């Protein structure tokens, strides 16, 4: 009895109606083949029983179920929370996770993603600084999901920022505050733009005058530098781009003799672990970071398991204001008057 004929790339190419070189690239360098074409080739190869390097495609697929999680700053607690939700969900679904830190650098983020593109089943970009064109280029090759970033035509998981900042403005207005300074984060950050836009709308509704600082780095040092600007035009309340900036601001204000919240109420965004470590404990907007990570992983896994399909939804995660010790009633004597 003769042995069954071994299936070759030419058989796969003929059945898939593509060239043999395209089949070869799909297996050896998949980044050069579109996701739809790769999915079709892999399906045909599986049906024909095509083997590469001694293993079937299905075997390789089970052994190499990997997702990439690209974050802007590994030292920022909010990304750690997103990653925890993402990795927990990925692990439950038998996916491994590769972590890349772009250090708030668009060029580094782009190089890092292109370097690992051929080795993963999907990519999650957290607070990405990449241009829409770069994002589109990646998605043509691999399933993709954006966290804390919106880009039309892509899967995006974002917090309901407007609702949460509305709660903050109502809280401040109830305490008698009439002026609020927003400590602005990175200029190119989508989240920064959304937080500022929400603050503009919600302060009008609450009868609060809003002031914006120039852009600062989203860290402790950035908050301290923003405080120097605030000292020149103080307000009774401050909303920082994130918790780290809020903590930096509080440190700088305390060093200048300001009491929080007697002299100035301070609020952060993200409700990270730094809120309970801060002195006083920081009031903050919970942005649902862990749930954002979970939802992103579920979407990406669905796309990776259904390679010829894309999940082009905008998934909105609820937010909620968490009051702690850093907010209080507006002082009877305006802060501006006491600084003259």
N, C-alpha and C positions, 0 to 999 in steps of 0.2 A: 504493500500500500504506500503510495507516494506521500511525502510530507506536504502539508498545506503550504501554498505559496506565501512567502513573506510579503506583507503590505509595505509599499514604499511611498515616498513623498509624491511620486508621480501618480500613484493610485489616488491618493488623497486630493491632489491638485485636480485630477480629472473629475472626480466626484463633486468636489467643491466648486468647480468651474473657475479656478484661479490658476496662476502660473506656479510651477514648482518652486521658483525662487520666493514667492510670497508665502508658501507653506513653510519653507525653510526659515524665513525671517520670523514667522509667527511663533516658532518654537525656540529659535536661537536668539532672536533680538526683537521681542514683541513690541517694544516701544516704537518700532518703525512701521507697525501695522495697526490700522484702526481697530478700536475695541469690537465693533460689529463684525468686521472681517475675521478677526482672531476668534471670536466666539463661534462663528460659522465653521471655520477650519477645525477648531477643537471638537466640535460636535461630530463632524464628518469623520475625523480621525478616531474618535472614540467608537463610533459605529463600525468602522472598518477594522478596529483592533490594531491601529498603528502604534508601534512602540518606538521610543527614543531612548538611547543610552540604557537599554535593558529594562525600561519600565514603561508602562502604559501611561497615557496622559492622565487618566483618572487617578492613578497611583501618585503621580507627581503633584496633581492638584490637591490631594488630601494632605500631602507632606509639606506643602508650601502655601498654606493659607495665611497670608500675611497682609496686614494693613499698616500704613504709615500715618503717624500723627505728627503734624508739623505745627509747632507752637512758637510764639513770638519771643517769649522770655521764660526760661526754665525756673528762674528765681521768683516769679510772680505766683503767689498762692492760688489765684483764680485759675491759672492754667493747670496747676496740679489737680485741682478739683475736677476740671473738665476731663483731664487725662484719666483720672480715677474712674469716672463714670464710663468713659469710652473703653478703657482697658477691661474693666469688669464685664461689660457687655460682650466685648470681642472674645474674651476668654471663655465665657459661657457658650459661645457659638463656635468654639474650636478654631479661633483665629489668634495668631500671634500679632504683636504690635511693635513696630519700629518707631522710635521717638527721635525727632529732629528738632533742634533749637536754632531758630533763625536769628536770634539776638536783635530783633526789631530791624533787621536789615533785608531790604527787598532783594538785592543782588545775591546775598547768601542764601536766602530762601529759594530763589529760583534755581541756583546751582545745586542745592541740596536735593530738591525735588527731582530735577532731571537726572541726577546721579543714581537715584534709587528707583526710578520710574519703571524700569524693566523687571524689577525683582519683587514687586508687591501687587496685590489684587485690588487695592483701592487706596485713596489718599484723602485724609482729613486735614483741612487747613484751618487752624484756629487763629482768628484775628489776622488774617493774611494781609500782607502789604502788596501782594502781586497785582498787576494790572489786569483788567478784564480780558485782554488779549492773551496774556500768559495763562490765565485760568482756563480759558477756552482751549488752548493748545494742550494742556494737561488732560482735560476731560475727553478730548478726542481719542486719547490713548487708554485712559484708565477711569474707572468710576471715581467720582469726586464728591465731597460734601464740604460746605463752608460753615464754620462755627463763628458766631459773633461777627458776621460779615454778610452783606447782601450783594448779590450780583445776578442780574436778570438772566433767566434761563438755566440756572443751576440750583441744586439742592442747597438750601440754607437753613440753619438752625439758629434762631436769634431770640433774645429776651424781649419781653413786652416792656420796653423801656418807658414808653409814654405813661403807662398805667402807674408804674412805680414812682416815677418822678412827680406825677400828679399827687400821689400820697405824701411825698416829701413836702411839696409846696403847701398842701393843706395843713400839714403838721406845723410848719413854720409860721404860717399865717395865724393859726390858732394860738401860737405863743406870742403874737404881737410883732413878729418880724416883718419889715417892709422893704428891706434891701438885702439882696443875695448876690454873692460873688461866686461865679463858676470858675474853678481852677482847671483850665483847659489842658487836655492831654496832647498826644502826638498829632501833628497837623494832618497826616495822611491816614489817620485811623478812622475807619467807618464808625466804630462804636463812639468815638469822641464826637463825631458829627451828629449822630443820632441823639446822644445825651444832651448836647447843646440845643438841638432843635426841639427836643421835648421840654427842656427847661424854658426855652423862649415861650412856648405855647402855654405851659402850665403856670408860669409866674404871672402871665397876663390874667388868667382865670382867677388866680388867688389874690390879685392886687398887689403884687410884689415887683419892685424894680430890680432888674437883672443886669449885672455887670460881668464881663468876661475878661479874664487875663489873657496874655499871650500864651502860646503853646509851650508846654514843658514836657520833659521825659516822664513816663508814667511810673515813677519810683519815689522812694523816700527823698532823695536829693532834689527831684523835680518839685516835690511839695514844699521843701524848704525855700527853694528859689522863688516859687510862686508866692510864698509868704512875704518875701521882700517887696514884691509888687503890691500886695494887699496892704502893707503898712502905709503906703503912700495914699491909699484911698480905701480906708477900712469900712466894712459893712458889719451888721450885727449877726449875719449868718454866712456860712461858706459851704458850698457843695463841691467836692473834689471829683475829678475824673475817675479815680479809684481809691481804694482804701490805703494803699501805700502812699499816695500823694497826700491824703488826709492826715496820715500819721506824721509825715514830714512837716506839714503845715503846723500841726499842733505842737510839735517839738520846737519849731522856730518861734511860734507865738509865745509859748511858755518861757523860752529863753529871754524874751523881751518883756516879761512880766504880765502877760495877759492870762486871765483865768478862763478856763473852758469848763462849763458853758456860761459862766456869769458874764464875761465880756463878749464872747463870740461863740455861737453854736456852730458845730462842725459835723458834716455828714459825708460819708464815703459811699462808694458803689462797689459791690461784689459780695459784701458780707463774708469776707475771708477770715481765716483764723486770727489775723492781726487785729481784728476788731476787739476781741476779748483780752488780748495782751496789752493793748493800748491803755494809757492812763490819762484821762478817764476812758472807760470803755466806749468804743466808737459806734455811734448810730450809723446804720448803713442800709443800702438797698440790696436785698438778696436777688441776684440776677439769675438764679437757677443753673449755676455752672455745671454741677454734677449731672443734672437732668439733660442739659444741652449735650454733654458728652455721651450720655446713654442714647439719646435720640439720633445723634450723628452716627454712632456705631451701627444702630439698627438699620438706618437708611443705607449706609455704605455696604453692609453685609448683604442686604437685599439686592443691591445693584451688582455686587460681586458674584452672587449666586445666580443672578439672571443677567448674564454678561451682555446680552443684546438689548437690554432695557435700561432706562434711566429714571430715577425718581426725582422729578423736577418740581419739588414742593418747597414752600416756605413754611417751616415748622416753628411756631411761636411758643416759647416757654414762659409761664407766668412769673412775675416778679412781685416782691413784697417788701415794704419798708419795715426794718427792725429797729425799734427805738431802744437806745441804751443811755449812757450817762453824758454824752457829749452835746446834747441839745437841751436848751432850757428857755425860759421867758426872756424876751428882749429887755435889756436894762432900762430903767426909768430915765436915766441920763444917757442920751445917745453917745455911742462910742466915739463918733466923729468929734463931738464937742469936747470930750475929755482929752482928746489928743491934740487939741489946738494949743 
